[in-house]
Amino acid sequence: PDPALAPLGPGADPGALRRALAEGPPAARLYAAAAGARLGPDAEAVLLEALGDPVVNVRYAAAASLGQVAGPRGREALERLLASGEEWYVKERAYGALWRLGWRPR
């Protein structure tokens, strides 16, 4: 396990998530984005930023995590992602996240 991810347990400071996503190598950022869901709604803003990561795997992990923590702003971002030119598997994670949040296609 990466020691940089140790502070990402439940109730962690979203600043720890932000640092892990900004400073880590791609694999560490992927695991940080996946761990972001454990932080609860406080992680939403940081996970939204991670949707813009240059590494596609980080983006899909962020989209999946948003399915557990997103509020209205996160749901809107995931809906926009579905309509974007994003990679299909990031869109698939966004779709699944929206489904978990109670969204249904119109």
C-alpha positions as CSV (number, residue, x, y, z in Angstrom):
1,P,0.0,0.0,0.0
2,D,1.1,3.5,-0.8
3,P,1.7,5.5,2.4
4,A,0.3,8.6,0.7
5,L,-3.1,6.9,0.7
6,A,-3.1,6.1,4.4
7,P,-4.8,9.3,5.4
8,L,-7.7,8.6,3.1
9,G,-9.9,6.6,5.5
10,P,-13.4,7.5,6.6
11,G,-13.7,11.0,7.9
12,A,-10.4,12.1,6.4
13,D,-9.7,15.7,5.4
14,P,-10.5,16.3,1.7
15,G,-7.2,18.1,1.5
16,A,-5.4,14.7,1.8
17,L,-7.4,13.5,-1.2
18,R,-6.6,16.7,-3.1
19,R,-2.9,16.2,-2.4
20,A,-2.9,12.6,-3.4
21,L,-4.7,13.4,-6.6
22,A,-2.3,16.3,-7.4
23,E,1.0,14.9,-6.4
24,G,0.9,11.1,-7.0
25,P,1.9,9.0,-10.0
26,P,-1.0,7.8,-12.1
27,A,-1.6,4.6,-10.1
28,A,-1.7,6.4,-6.8
29,R,-4.1,9.0,-8.3
30,L,-6.3,6.1,-9.5
31,Y,-6.4,4.6,-6.0
32,A,-7.0,8.0,-4.4
33,A,-9.9,8.7,-6.7
34,A,-11.4,5.3,-5.8
35,A,-10.8,5.9,-2.1
36,G,-12.5,9.3,-2.4
37,A,-15.9,7.7,-2.0
38,R,-15.0,6.7,1.6
39,L,-14.7,10.4,2.5
40,G,-18.4,11.1,1.9
41,P,-19.9,14.2,0.5
42,D,-16.9,16.4,1.6
43,A,-15.0,14.7,-1.3
44,E,-17.4,15.8,-4.0
45,A,-15.5,18.9,-5.1
46,V,-12.1,17.1,-5.2
47,L,-13.6,14.2,-7.2
48,L,-15.2,16.7,-9.6
49,E,-11.7,18.1,-10.2
50,A,-10.4,14.6,-10.8
51,L,-12.8,14.2,-13.7
52,G,-10.3,16.5,-15.6
53,D,-7.2,14.3,-14.8
54,P,-5.1,13.6,-17.9
55,V,-5.2,9.9,-17.1
56,V,-8.4,8.1,-18.2
57,N,-8.2,5.6,-15.4
58,V,-8.2,8.4,-12.8
59,R,-11.3,9.9,-14.5
60,Y,-13.2,6.7,-14.4
61,A,-12.4,6.1,-10.8
62,A,-13.5,9.6,-9.9
63,A,-16.8,9.1,-11.8
64,A,-17.5,5.9,-10.0
65,S,-16.7,7.4,-6.6
66,L,-19.1,10.3,-7.3
67,G,-21.9,7.7,-7.5
68,Q,-21.5,7.4,-3.7
69,V,-21.0,11.0,-2.7
70,A,-22.4,13.3,-5.3
71,G,-25.0,16.0,-4.6
72,P,-26.8,18.1,-7.2
73,R,-23.6,19.6,-8.5
74,G,-21.9,16.2,-9.0
75,R,-25.0,14.8,-10.7
76,E,-25.0,17.7,-13.1
77,A,-21.3,17.1,-13.9
78,L,-21.9,13.4,-14.5
79,E,-24.8,14.2,-16.8
80,R,-22.6,16.6,-18.8
81,L,-19.9,13.9,-18.9
82,L,-22.4,11.5,-20.6
83,A,-23.1,14.1,-23.3
84,S,-19.3,14.8,-23.8
85,G,-16.7,13.2,-26.1
86,E,-15.2,11.4,-23.1
87,E,-14.0,7.8,-23.4
88,W,-16.8,5.3,-23.4
89,Y,-15.7,3.5,-20.2
90,V,-15.6,6.8,-18.3
91,K,-19.1,7.4,-19.6
92,E,-20.1,3.9,-18.4
93,R,-18.9,4.7,-14.9
94,A,-20.7,8.0,-15.0
95,Y,-23.9,6.2,-16.1
96,G,-23.5,3.7,-13.3
97,A,-22.8,6.4,-10.8
98,L,-25.9,8.4,-11.9
99,W,-28.0,5.2,-11.6
100,R,-26.9,4.7,-8.1
101,L,-27.9,8.2,-7.3
102,G,-31.4,7.6,-8.5
103,W,-31.1,9.2,-12.0
104,R,-32.9,7.5,-14.9
105,P,-32.5,8.4,-18.6
106,R,-35.4,10.4,-20.1
